[in-house]
Amino acid sequence: MKLVPRAALFLAGIAAGALTLSRREGAGMDAATLADLKKSLADVQTRIAAQESSQAARFERVESRLEEHATQLNEHTQRLADVPSTSQIVAAMEQLLQKTMASLDERLTTQAHSINVLNTTVAQTDSLLERVLESLDSLQPFSDSPEAEPVTTQRAM
């Protein structure tokens, strides 16, 4: 009843009142007036029926839109449930960072070991080169003689 306009109810009330009044008075109203009242009542009923059908159509549209929105809300809720939480993202980032740091630490350890081996090799090479140079220096007095020169040349080659 709240949906039907007040004016339509008012007119229906007037028509109903006029019909009841005419029946109480008996034949106090002429047939033309009675026909006009019946016609007005029929018009009011037609309007009310038209308004009810338009309001029913509106309600159906509203209900269908509400169902669409509910469906969309369910889809969005499902999508939101599929998105990882902040704590999950942070945990994954921590794991990735931990693996990266472990890999970096391993590479640095390997490089430090390689540098130590290289330093040892260089030290050994320096020592060996120093001994070779000392040996060459010790052989130099003998190389002043002409017979020793070809031997030195052969060693150099």
C-alpha positions in Angstrom: 0.0 0.0 0.0 2.9 2.3 0.5 3.8 2.0 -3.1 0.5 3.2 -4.5 0.3 7.0 -4.7 -1.8 8.7 -2.1 -3.7 10.6 -4.8 -4.9 7.3 -6.3 -6.1 6.1 -3.0 -7.8 9.4 -2.3 -9.7 9.2 -5.6 -10.6 5.6 -5.0 -11.9 6.5 -1.6 -14.0 9.3 -3.0 -15.4 7.0 -5.7 -16.2 4.3 -3.1 -17.7 6.9 -0.9 -19.9 8.3 -3.7 -21.0 4.8 -4.6 -21.9 3.9 -1.0 -23.6 7.2 -0.6 -25.7 6.7 -3.7 -26.8 3.2 -2.5 -27.8 4.6 0.9 -29.8 7.3 -0.6 -31.3 4.8 -3.0 -32.1 6.4 -6.3 -31.1 9.9 -5.3 -28.4 10.0 -7.9 -29.2 10.0 -11.6 -27.8 7.3 -13.9 -25.4 9.7 -15.7 -23.7 10.7 -12.5 -23.6 7.1 -11.4 -22.0 6.1 -14.8 -19.5 8.9 -14.4 -18.6 7.7 -10.9 -18.2 4.1 -12.2 -16.1 5.3 -15.0 -13.9 7.3 -12.6 -13.6 4.3 -10.4 -12.6 2.1 -13.3 -10.0 4.7 -14.4 -8.6 4.8 -10.9 -8.4 1.0 -10.8 -6.7 1.0 -14.2 -4.2 3.5 -13.0 -3.5 1.6 -9.8 -3.1 -1.6 -11.8 -0.7 0.1 -14.3 1.3 1.6 -11.4 1.5 -1.8 -9.7 2.7 -3.5 -12.9 5.3 -0.8 -13.4 6.5 -1.0 -9.8 6.6 -4.8 -10.1 8.8 -4.4 -13.2 11.0 -2.0 -11.3 11.3 -4.4 -8.5 12.3 -7.2 -10.9 15.0 -5.0 -12.4 16.2 -4.1 -8.9 16.3 -7.7 -7.9 18.2 -8.7 -11.0 20.7 -6.0 -10.4 21.1 -7.1 -6.8 21.7 -10.6 -8.0 24.3 -9.4 -10.5 26.0 -7.4 -7.7 25.9 -10.4 -5.4 27.5 -12.5 -8.2 30.2 -9.9 -8.8 30.8 -9.6 -5.1 31.3 -13.4 -4.8 33.7 -13.3 -7.8 35.7 -10.5 -6.2 35.7 -12.3 -2.8 37.0 -15.4 -4.6 39.7 -13.4 -6.3 40.6 -11.7 -3.0 40.9 -15.1 -1.4 43.3 -16.1 -4.1 45.6 -13.2 -3.4 48.4 -14.0 -1.0 48.4 -12.1 2.3 51.1 -9.6 3.3 52.6 -12.1 5.7 52.8 -14.7 2.9 54.5 -12.2 0.6 56.9 -11.1 3.3 57.8 -14.8 4.1 58.4 -15.5 0.4 60.6 -12.5 0.1 62.5 -13.5 3.2 63.1 -17.0 1.8 64.2 -15.5 -1.6 66.6 -13.1 0.2 67.9 -15.9 2.4 68.7 -18.1 -0.6 70.3 -15.1 -2.5 72.4 -14.3 0.5 73.5 -17.9 0.9 74.4 -18.1 -2.8 76.3 -14.8 -2.5 78.1 -16.0 0.6 79.0 -19.3 -1.1 80.4 -17.4 -4.1 82.4 -15.0 -1.9 83.8 -18.0 0.0 84.8 -19.7 -3.3 86.4 -16.5 -4.5 88.3 -16.0 -1.3 89.6 -19.6 -1.5 90.6 -18.9 -5.1 92.4 -15.7 -4.1 94.2 -17.6 -1.3 95.3 -20.3 -3.8 96.4 -17.6 -6.3 98.4 -15.9 -3.6 100.0 -19.2 -2.6 100.8 -19.9 -6.3 102.2 -16.4 -6.8 104.4 -16.8 -3.7 105.6 -20.2 -4.9 106.2 -18.8 -8.3 108.1 -15.8 -6.8 110.2 -18.2 -4.7 110.9 -20.4 -7.7 111.8 -17.5 -9.9 114.1 -16.1 -7.1 115.9 -19.5 -6.9 116.2 -19.7 -10.7 117.7 -16.1 -10.8 120.0 -17.0 -7.9 121.1 -20.1 -9.8 121.6 -18.1 -12.9 123.7 -15.6 -10.9 125.8 -18.4 -9.5 126.4 -19.7 -13.0 127.4 -16.4 -14.5 131.1 -16.5 -13.5 131.4 -19.7 -15.5 129.7 -18.2 -18.4 132.6 -15.7 -19.0 134.5 -18.5 -20.6 133.8 -19.1 -24.3 133.0 -22.8 -23.8 130.2 -22.1 -21.3 128.4 -19.6 -23.4 126.7 -22.0 -25.8 125.4 -24.0 -22.8 123.8 -20.8 -21.3 122.4 -20.0 -24.7 120.9 -23.4 -25.0 119.4 -23.2 -21.5 117.9 -19.8 -22.4 116.2 -21.3 -25.4 
